[in-house]
Amino acid sequence: MLILWGDAPAVGLRGETPMKLELILDTCDHPHCPAVYLTDRGTAAVQGLAIHAAEGVVRAGPDDLLVELPVDFLRAALAKLEAAPE
């Protein structure tokens, strides 16, 4: 996990090298909106509202965080990823 506070330097929580993120899609101009990023590790990172309580089967580990994203936003992000060159 990476912590960013304004213009403060990125700090890895466990001393790891912070990953580089490339913004793929967001929905507004302030930092509290859904967003999808590509990482320099060949993965994707998503930003959404944290889910603190849910019913149903959830298989999340101690380092996992569930976030909520609008389905239409997720579809738009997937379409953008599919159209991007590899």
C-alpha positions in Angstrom: 0.0 0.0 0.0 1.2 3.5 -0.8 0.4 6.6 1.1 0.3 10.0 -0.6 -0.4 13.2 1.3 -0.5 16.2 -0.9 3.0 16.9 -2.1 4.6 14.7 0.5 6.9 11.9 -0.9 5.5 8.5 -1.4 6.2 6.1 1.5 5.8 2.3 1.2 4.2 0.9 4.4 6.6 -2.0 4.6 9.7 -0.3 3.2 9.0 -1.5 -0.4 9.7 0.6 -3.4 6.6 2.7 -4.2 4.9 1.6 -7.4 4.4 4.0 -10.3 0.8 4.7 -11.2 -0.6 5.8 -14.6 -4.1 7.3 -14.5 -6.4 5.5 -16.9 -9.8 6.9 -15.9 -11.3 9.1 -13.2 -14.6 10.8 -12.9 -13.9 14.3 -11.4 -11.4 16.9 -10.4 -11.1 16.1 -6.7 -9.3 13.2 -5.1 -12.4 11.5 -3.7 -13.8 9.9 -6.9 -13.5 6.5 -8.5 -10.3 6.0 -10.5 -8.4 3.2 -12.3 -4.6 3.2 -12.7 -2.1 0.9 -14.4 1.0 0.1 -12.3 4.6 -0.4 -13.3 4.2 -4.0 -12.0 1.8 -5.1 -14.8 -1.3 -4.7 -12.6 -4.2 -2.3 -12.1 -5.0 -0.3 -9.0 -8.5 1.0 -8.3 -9.7 3.8 -6.1 -13.2 3.8 -4.7 -15.3 4.0 -1.5 -14.1 1.6 1.1 -16.6 -1.1 2.0 -16.6 -1.6 5.8 -19.6 -3.9 6.1 -21.1 -6.3 3.6 -23.3 -9.4 3.6 -22.3 -12.4 1.6 -19.2 -14.4 1.1 -16.1 -12.2 1.0 -12.7 -13.8 0.8 -10.5 -10.9 1.6 -7.2 -11.3 3.4 -5.7 -9.1 6.1 -4.0 -6.9 3.5 -7.0 -6.7 1.2 -9.4 -3.7 1.0 -12.7 -4.0 -0.8 -13.8 -0.8 -2.6 -17.1 0.1 -4.3 -17.1 1.4 -7.9 -20.1 2.3 -10.1 -20.6 -0.5 -12.7 -20.8 2.1 -15.6 -17.5 3.5 -14.5 -15.9 0.0 -14.4 -17.3 -0.7 -17.9 -15.8 2.6 -19.2 -12.4 1.7 -17.6 -12.4 -1.7 -19.1 -13.2 -0.3 -22.5 -10.4 2.2 -22.2 -7.9 -0.6 -21.2 -9.0 -2.8 -24.1 -8.4 0.1 -26.5 -5.0 0.9 -25.2 -1.9 -0.4 -26.9 -0.1 -3.1 -24.9 
